[in-house]
Amino acid sequence: MNLSILLVEDDLFTQKTSERILSRFGKVESVSTSEEASKLLASKRYDLAFLDLNLHGKLDGLNLVKLSQESKAYPIVISGEADRDIIQKSLKNGAKDYLIKPFDDLKLDSVLKRFQVNKQEREFSQTIRRNFITRSNKQISELSKIVNLGVSDKPIFIEGETGTGKRVVSHLIRDTLGCKNFLEVNCSQFTGDTVRSELFGHKAGSFTGASADKIGLLQKADNGIIFLDEIHALTLDVQKLLLKALEEKIFFPVGSNIPTKSDFRIIAATCENIHSLIEQGLFREDLFARISTFQINLMPLRERPEDILPLFEYFISKHPFQIVMEKETEEILKQYSWPRNTREIQDLVENWIVNGHRLITPEAIPHRIRYNLAPQKKLFTQHQLDQIEEKGLKEFITEFKKEIALEYLKRNGDSPTQAAKKMKVGISTISDMINVSKRVKS
């Protein structure tokens, strides 16, 4: 360590002893009065401030604790006072630690370790503010979990609605962990067979179009991280293979009986309600348990309205044009629920740029935002739409009808009469919905 340390101590012998102990951590500057210490704190930058409370018969050290904190120094009290009230006042004033004189190397090492952790947390908090636009203390606290992810190689799960910044957070994790081998894939852009080949690779001739061997992303991610965005879109078969690969770090490329080893770490994310998908049998509970060792939850904008205007400022600043919003405009924007979160703000700014808006009046705001209209609820999730593409509409509707009928029977104690009544259909309709798949296959 090469720290800049301020020592405030009025007893000459104790000052020299403390200087000797502290000097192994950096340069120590010593003073004996509150006035001298105040001048130095105002004019210089210190990493640490060791403060005696009782200076020449007065408890001037309490004021120095506040001054140290204001100057960004890490204040530590060193005192012969063991009075409970004085200790409490010191901690309330901002002291990070309270050492009773005389202190030894062991106690000092403990304090310095806490200082290093605090420093890392402060530095990371600044990193968050640079990379993830938020003023929400709750969200910053959640994101601060990232600083501890290096202690393990277990999977990380990021949960958040569309547009809350899951990809940004995955890159923040990558940079924090210093990962040079980082791959990412959006699972929703592939069908079941294609994504299996993308993840695990394949051998030439294993299926139509497989003209050459392909190395899968899991193999490429050896000793690195792979970010699986929209992991909910994986089919149950691929989920099963991924679970096995996670547990054993061994998998088989499509069409191969030779195992491939890869020591990869997973970051997974989804915009869907993963717990609801598990209940519906669309996502494996055992896989979720495996990928969610560490969880980071991203709050939607409606839960952190203090971030709305800063996000507008951020996206506006990325353009060379001067754009100014009227106060009335700002108030309207703060009241809107932003269902698509950050992405919706970005799209609106782009719209203003394209249409030449520079002074943003309420008239420049789309009708749905200006009048805070709730978006229409969609019947289908993105995952269901992906299933339609995979199975075809006819087979999907057949399975969907059967699932609805079985769920209503379960809700109503397996009574077809009660289920039919709740669904406002005849009993024969429920029977048809359950058995239609058998007739289609036969």
C-alpha positions as CSV (number, residue, x, y, z in Angstrom):
1,M,0.0,0.0,0.0
2,N,1.1,3.6,-0.6
3,L,-1.5,5.6,1.2
4,S,-1.7,9.2,2.1
5,I,-2.4,9.3,5.9
6,L,-3.2,12.2,8.2
7,L,-2.5,11.6,11.9
8,V,-3.9,14.0,14.5
9,E,-2.4,13.3,17.9
10,D,-1.4,15.8,20.7
11,D,0.7,13.4,22.8
12,L,4.2,13.5,21.3
13,F,5.2,9.9,22.4
14,T,1.9,8.4,21.1
15,Q,2.3,10.5,17.9
16,K,5.8,9.0,17.2
17,T,4.7,5.5,18.0
18,S,1.6,5.8,15.8
19,E,3.7,7.2,13.0
20,R,6.1,4.2,13.1
21,I,3.2,1.8,13.0
22,L,1.3,3.6,10.2
23,S,4.4,4.4,8.0
24,R,4.4,0.9,6.6
25,F,1.1,1.7,4.8
26,G,2.2,4.9,3.3
27,K,3.3,8.6,3.9
28,V,2.1,9.9,7.3
29,E,1.6,13.6,8.0
30,S,1.2,14.4,11.7
31,V,-0.3,17.5,13.5
32,S,-1.3,18.1,17.1
33,T,-4.1,20.6,16.9
34,S,-7.6,20.8,15.4
35,E,-6.8,24.0,13.6
36,E,-3.8,22.5,11.8
37,A,-5.8,19.4,10.9
38,S,-8.7,21.5,9.5
39,K,-6.3,23.4,7.2
40,L,-4.7,20.3,5.9
41,L,-8.1,18.6,5.3
42,A,-9.2,21.6,3.3
43,S,-6.1,21.9,1.2
44,K,-4.9,18.3,0.7
45,R,-6.4,14.9,-0.2
46,Y,-5.9,12.0,2.3
47,D,-6.8,8.4,2.0
48,L,-7.0,7.9,5.8
49,A,-7.4,10.2,8.8
50,F,-6.4,8.8,12.2
51,L,-8.0,11.2,14.7
52,D,-7.4,11.6,18.4
53,L,-10.6,12.9,20.0
54,N,-9.2,14.7,23.1
55,L,-6.9,17.4,21.8
56,H,-5.4,19.6,24.5
57,G,-8.2,18.9,26.9
58,K,-11.1,19.4,24.3
59,L,-13.1,16.9,22.3
60,D,-12.2,18.7,19.0
61,G,-11.7,15.4,17.3
62,L,-15.5,15.0,16.8
63,N,-15.6,17.9,14.4
64,L,-12.6,16.6,12.6
65,V,-14.4,13.3,11.9
66,K,-17.1,15.3,9.9
67,L,-14.4,17.3,8.1
68,S,-12.5,14.2,7.2
69,Q,-15.6,12.6,5.7
70,E,-16.4,15.7,3.7
71,S,-12.9,15.8,2.3
72,K,-13.3,12.1,1.2
73,A,-10.8,10.8,3.7
74,Y,-11.6,7.6,5.6
75,P,-11.9,8.7,9.3
76,I,-10.7,6.4,12.1
77,V,-10.8,7.5,15.7
78,I,-7.9,6.6,18.0
79,S,-8.7,7.5,21.6
80,G,-8.2,6.7,25.2
81,E,-11.9,7.4,25.7
82,A,-13.9,4.2,26.1
83,D,-17.1,6.1,27.1
84,R,-20.1,4.6,25.3
85,D,-21.7,8.0,24.5
86,I,-18.5,9.4,23.0
87,I,-18.0,6.2,20.9
88,Q,-21.7,6.6,19.7
89,K,-21.2,10.3,18.8
90,S,-18.0,9.5,16.9
91,L,-19.7,6.8,14.8
92,K,-22.7,9.1,14.2
93,N,-20.4,11.8,13.0
94,G,-19.0,9.4,10.4
95,A,-16.1,7.5,12.0
96,K,-15.6,4.2,10.2
97,D,-13.7,2.6,13.1
98,Y,-12.9,3.4,16.8
99,L,-9.6,2.2,18.2
100,I,-8.7,2.4,21.9
101,K,-5.2,3.4,22.6
102,P,-2.7,1.8,22.5
103,F,-3.6,-0.1,19.2
104,D,-1.4,-2.9,17.8
105,D,-0.6,-4.2,14.3
106,L,-3.3,-6.8,14.5
107,K,-6.1,-4.3,15.1
108,L,-4.7,-1.9,12.5
109,D,-4.6,-4.7,9.9
110,S,-8.3,-5.3,10.5
111,V,-9.1,-1.6,10.1
112,L,-7.1,-1.4,6.9
113,K,-8.9,-4.4,5.4
114,R,-12.2,-2.7,6.1
115,F,-10.8,0.4,4.4
116,Q,-9.8,-1.5,1.3
117,V,-13.3,-3.1,1.1
118,N,-14.9,0.3,1.5
119,K,-12.6,1.8,-1.2
120,Q,-13.5,-1.0,-3.6
121,E,-17.2,-0.4,-2.9
122,R,-16.9,3.3,-3.5
123,E,-14.9,2.9,-6.7
124,F,-17.4,0.3,-7.9
125,S,-20.3,2.6,-7.0
126,Q,-18.7,5.3,-9.3
127,T,-18.3,2.6,-12.0
128,I,-22.0,1.8,-11.8
129,R,-22.9,5.5,-12.1
130,R,-20.8,5.8,-15.2
131,N,-22.2,2.7,-16.9
132,F,-25.7,2.3,-15.6
133,I,-27.7,5.4,-15.4
134,T,-29.5,5.4,-12.0
135,R,-29.9,7.6,-9.0
136,S,-31.9,4.9,-7.1
137,N,-30.0,3.9,-4.0
138,K,-31.9,0.6,-4.0
139,Q,-30.8,-0.2,-7.5
140,I,-27.2,0.8,-6.8
141,S,-27.2,-1.4,-3.8
142,E,-28.5,-4.3,-5.9
143,L,-25.8,-3.7,-8.6
144,S,-23.1,-3.5,-5.9
145,K,-23.4,-7.3,-5.5
146,I,-21.3,-7.5,-8.7
147,V,-18.2,-6.5,-6.8
148,N,-18.3,-9.8,-4.9
149,L,-18.9,-12.1,-7.8
150,G,-15.2,-12.8,-8.3
151,V,-15.1,-15.0,-5.2
152,S,-16.9,-17.8,-7.0
153,D,-17.3,-19.2,-10.5
154,K,-21.0,-20.0,-10.1
155,P,-23.7,-18.9,-12.6
156,I,-25.3,-15.4,-12.4
157,F,-28.9,-14.7,-13.1
158,I,-30.1,-11.2,-14.2
159,E,-33.8,-10.7,-13.9
160,G,-35.6,-7.6,-15.3
161,E,-38.2,-6.4,-17.7
162,T,-37.5,-5.5,-21.3
163,G,-35.3,-2.5,-21.6
164,T,-34.1,-2.4,-18.0
165,G,-30.4,-2.9,-19.0
166,K,-29.7,-6.6,-18.6
167,R,-27.1,-6.6,-21.4
168,V,-25.4,-3.5,-19.9
169,V,-25.2,-5.3,-16.5
170,S,-23.7,-8.4,-18.2
171,H,-20.9,-6.2,-19.7
172,L,-20.4,-4.5,-16.3
173,I,-19.9,-8.0,-14.7
174,R,-17.5,-8.8,-17.5
175,D,-15.4,-5.7,-17.0
176,T,-15.5,-6.0,-13.2
177,L,-14.3,-9.6,-13.3
178,G,-11.7,-8.7,-15.9
179,C,-12.9,-11.4,-18.3
180,K,-11.2,-11.3,-21.7
181,N,-13.1,-14.3,-23.1
182,F,-16.7,-13.2,-23.1
183,L,-19.4,-14.4,-25.5
184,E,-23.1,-13.6,-25.8
185,V,-26.1,-15.1,-27.5
186,N,-29.8,-14.2,-27.6
187,C,-31.5,-17.6,-27.2
188,S,-34.8,-16.3,-28.7
189,Q,-33.3,-15.8,-32.2
190,F,-32.8,-19.6,-32.7
191,T,-35.1,-22.6,-33.0
192,G,-34.5,-25.6,-30.8
193,D,-32.2,-27.5,-33.1
194,T,-30.3,-24.5,-34.2
195,V,-29.6,-23.2,-30.7
196,R,-28.4,-26.7,-29.7
197,S,-25.9,-26.5,-32.5
198,E,-24.9,-23.0,-31.5
199,L,-24.3,-23.9,-27.9
200,F,-22.9,-27.4,-28.1
201,G,-21.5,-27.5,-31.7
202,H,-22.0,-30.2,-34.2
203,K,-20.2,-32.8,-36.4
204,A,-20.3,-32.6,-40.2
205,G,-23.2,-34.6,-41.6
206,S,-25.1,-34.7,-38.3
207,F,-28.1,-32.9,-39.9
208,T,-29.1,-31.3,-43.2
209,G,-26.8,-28.3,-43.9
210,A,-24.1,-29.4,-41.4
211,S,-21.4,-29.5,-44.1
212,A,-18.5,-29.0,-41.7
213,D,-17.7,-29.4,-38.0
214,K,-18.8,-26.5,-35.8
215,I,-17.4,-25.5,-32.5
216,G,-20.1,-24.6,-30.0
217,L,-20.2,-21.4,-27.9
218,L,-19.8,-23.4,-24.7
219,Q,-16.5,-24.7,-26.0
220,K,-15.4,-21.3,-27.1
221,A,-16.3,-19.9,-23.6
222,D,-13.7,-22.2,-22.0
223,N,-12.1,-20.3,-19.1
224,G,-14.5,-17.4,-19.8
225,I,-18.1,-16.3,-19.6
226,I,-21.0,-16.9,-21.8
227,F,-24.1,-14.6,-21.6
228,L,-27.3,-16.4,-22.4
229,D,-29.9,-13.6,-22.9
230,E,-33.6,-14.6,-23.0
231,I,-32.7,-18.1,-21.7
232,H,-36.4,-18.8,-21.3
233,A,-36.6,-19.3,-25.0
234,L,-34.6,-22.6,-24.8
235,T,-36.7,-25.7,-25.4
236,L,-37.0,-28.2,-22.5
237,D,-34.7,-30.6,-24.3
238,V,-31.9,-28.0,-24.7
239,Q,-32.5,-26.9,-21.1
240,K,-31.8,-30.5,-20.0
241,L,-28.6,-30.7,-22.0
242,L,-27.5,-27.3,-20.6
243,L,-28.1,-28.4,-17.0
244,K,-25.9,-31.5,-17.5
245,A,-23.2,-29.4,-19.2
246,L,-23.3,-26.9,-16.2
247,E,-23.0,-29.7,-13.6
248,E,-20.3,-31.7,-15.3
249,K,-18.6,-29.1,-17.6
250,I,-18.8,-31.9,-20.2
251,F,-21.2,-32.1,-23.2
252,F,-21.5,-33.7,-26.6
253,P,-21.7,-31.8,-29.9
254,V,-24.7,-32.7,-32.1
255,G,-23.9,-36.0,-33.9
256,S,-20.9,-36.8,-31.8
257,N,-20.2,-39.4,-29.1
258,I,-17.0,-37.9,-28.0
259,P,-17.3,-35.6,-25.0
260,T,-16.1,-32.0,-25.0
261,K,-14.8,-30.3,-21.9
262,S,-15.1,-26.7,-21.2
263,D,-14.7,-24.7,-18.0
264,F,-17.2,-21.9,-18.7
265,R,-19.3,-19.6,-16.5
266,I,-22.8,-18.6,-17.3
267,I,-24.6,-15.3,-17.0
268,A,-28.3,-15.9,-17.8
269,A,-31.1,-13.3,-18.3
270,T,-34.7,-13.1,-19.1
271,C,-37.4,-10.5,-19.5
272,E,-40.1,-13.1,-18.7
273,N,-41.5,-14.1,-15.3
274,I,-39.3,-17.2,-14.9
275,H,-41.3,-18.4,-11.8
276,S,-44.5,-18.4,-13.9
277,L,-42.8,-20.3,-16.7
278,I,-41.6,-22.9,-14.1
279,E,-45.2,-23.3,-12.8
280,Q,-46.4,-23.7,-16.4
281,G,-43.8,-26.4,-17.0
282,L,-42.1,-24.3,-19.7
283,F,-38.8,-23.9,-17.8
284,R,-37.0,-26.5,-15.7
285,E,-36.9,-25.7,-12.0
286,D,-33.7,-27.6,-11.5
287,L,-32.0,-25.5,-14.2
288,F,-33.2,-22.3,-12.7
289,A,-31.8,-23.4,-9.3
290,R,-28.5,-24.0,-11.0
291,I,-28.2,-20.8,-12.9
292,S,-29.5,-18.5,-10.1
293,T,-26.7,-19.0,-7.5
294,F,-26.2,-15.3,-7.7
295,Q,-29.2,-13.1,-8.6
296,I,-29.3,-9.5,-9.7
297,N,-32.7,-7.9,-10.0
298,L,-33.2,-4.8,-12.2
299,M,-36.0,-2.5,-11.2
300,P,-38.4,-1.2,-13.9
301,L,-38.5,2.6,-14.4
302,R,-41.9,2.9,-12.8
303,E,-40.2,1.9,-9.5
304,R,-37.3,4.4,-9.9
305,P,-38.9,7.5,-11.3
306,E,-35.9,9.6,-10.2
307,D,-34.0,8.0,-13.2
308,I,-36.4,9.2,-15.9
309,L,-35.0,12.6,-16.6
310,P,-31.3,11.6,-16.1
311,L,-31.9,8.9,-18.8
312,F,-33.3,11.5,-21.1
313,E,-30.2,13.7,-20.5
314,Y,-27.9,10.8,-21.1
315,F,-29.5,9.8,-24.5
316,I,-29.7,13.4,-25.6
317,S,-26.1,14.0,-24.7
318,K,-25.1,11.3,-27.2
319,H,-26.2,13.6,-30.1
320,P,-24.5,16.8,-31.3
321,F,-27.7,18.7,-31.2
322,Q,-28.9,21.0,-28.4
323,I,-32.3,19.7,-27.2
324,V,-34.2,21.4,-24.4
325,M,-37.3,20.2,-22.7
326,E,-39.9,22.6,-21.3
327,K,-40.8,22.2,-17.6
328,E,-44.3,21.0,-18.5
329,T,-42.7,18.4,-20.8
330,E,-40.5,17.1,-18.0
331,E,-43.5,16.8,-15.6
332,I,-45.4,14.8,-18.2
333,L,-42.4,12.5,-18.8
334,K,-42.0,11.9,-15.1
335,Q,-45.6,10.8,-14.8
336,Y,-45.5,8.1,-17.5
337,S,-45.1,4.5,-16.6
338,W,-42.5,3.6,-19.3
339,P,-43.6,0.0,-19.8
340,R,-40.6,-0.7,-22.2
341,N,-38.3,1.1,-19.7
342,T,-35.0,2.6,-21.0
343,R,-35.5,1.4,-24.5
344,E,-38.7,3.4,-24.8
345,I,-36.9,6.6,-23.7
346,Q,-34.1,5.9,-26.2
347,D,-36.6,5.5,-29.0
348,L,-38.4,8.7,-28.1
349,V,-35.1,10.7,-28.2
350,E,-34.3,9.2,-31.6
351,N,-37.7,10.2,-32.8
352,W,-37.1,13.8,-31.7
353,I,-33.8,13.8,-33.5
354,V,-35.2,12.4,-36.8
355,N,-38.1,14.8,-36.8
356,G,-36.0,17.9,-36.0
357,H,-37.4,18.6,-32.6
358,R,-35.0,20.8,-30.6
359,L,-37.4,22.5,-28.1
360,I,-39.5,19.7,-26.7
361,T,-43.0,21.0,-25.9
362,P,-45.8,18.8,-24.7
363,E,-47.0,18.6,-28.3
364,A,-43.9,16.7,-29.3
365,I,-44.8,13.9,-26.9
366,P,-46.7,10.9,-28.3
367,H,-50.4,10.7,-27.3
368,R,-50.0,7.6,-25.2
369,I,-47.2,9.2,-23.1
370,R,-48.8,12.6,-22.9
371,Y,-52.0,11.1,-21.4
372,N,-50.2,8.2,-19.6
373,L,-52.2,5.6,-21.3
374,A,-51.6,2.0,-20.1
375,P,-50.4,-0.3,-22.9
376,Q,-52.8,-3.0,-24.0
377,K,-52.1,-6.4,-22.3
378,K,-51.0,-9.0,-24.8
379,L,-52.3,-12.5,-24.5
380,F,-49.1,-14.1,-25.7
381,T,-45.6,-14.0,-24.3
382,Q,-42.5,-13.9,-26.5
383,H,-41.8,-17.5,-25.5
384,Q,-45.2,-18.6,-26.7
385,L,-44.7,-16.9,-30.0
386,D,-41.3,-18.7,-30.3
387,Q,-43.1,-22.0,-29.7
388,I,-45.6,-21.2,-32.5
389,E,-42.6,-20.8,-34.9
390,E,-41.1,-24.1,-33.6
391,K,-44.2,-26.3,-33.6
392,G,-46.5,-24.6,-36.1
393,L,-49.7,-22.8,-35.2
394,K,-52.0,-25.8,-35.5
395,E,-50.0,-28.0,-33.1
396,F,-49.5,-25.1,-30.7
397,I,-53.2,-24.2,-30.6
398,T,-54.0,-27.9,-30.0
399,E,-51.6,-28.2,-27.1
400,F,-52.7,-24.8,-25.8
401,K,-56.4,-25.8,-25.7
402,K,-55.5,-29.0,-23.9
403,E,-53.4,-27.2,-21.3
404,I,-56.2,-24.7,-20.6
405,A,-58.8,-27.5,-20.1
406,L,-56.5,-29.4,-17.8
407,E,-55.7,-26.3,-15.7
408,Y,-59.5,-25.5,-15.3
409,L,-60.2,-29.1,-14.3
410,K,-57.4,-28.8,-11.7
411,R,-58.8,-25.5,-10.4
412,N,-62.2,-27.1,-10.0
413,G,-61.4,-30.3,-8.2
414,D,-61.4,-32.3,-11.5
415,S,-65.1,-31.6,-12.0
416,P,-65.8,-31.3,-15.7
417,T,-69.2,-29.7,-14.8
418,Q,-67.6,-26.9,-12.7
419,A,-64.8,-26.4,-15.2
420,A,-67.2,-26.1,-18.1
421,K,-69.3,-23.6,-16.1
422,K,-66.3,-21.4,-15.4
423,M,-65.1,-21.5,-19.0
424,K,-68.7,-20.8,-20.3
425,V,-68.6,-23.9,-22.5
426,G,-70.3,-27.3,-22.7
427,I,-68.8,-30.4,-21.0
428,S,-68.2,-32.0,-24.4
429,T,-66.0,-29.0,-25.4
430,I,-63.7,-29.7,-22.5
431,S,-63.5,-33.3,-23.5
432,D,-62.7,-32.3,-27.1
433,M,-60.0,-29.9,-26.0
434,I,-58.3,-32.7,-24.0
435,N,-58.6,-35.5,-26.6
436,V,-58.2,-33.5,-29.8
437,S,-54.4,-34.1,-29.9
438,K,-55.0,-37.9,-29.9
439,R,-57.4,-37.5,-32.9
440,V,-55.0,-35.3,-34.7
441,K,-52.1,-37.9,-34.3
442,S,-54.3,-40.8,-35.2
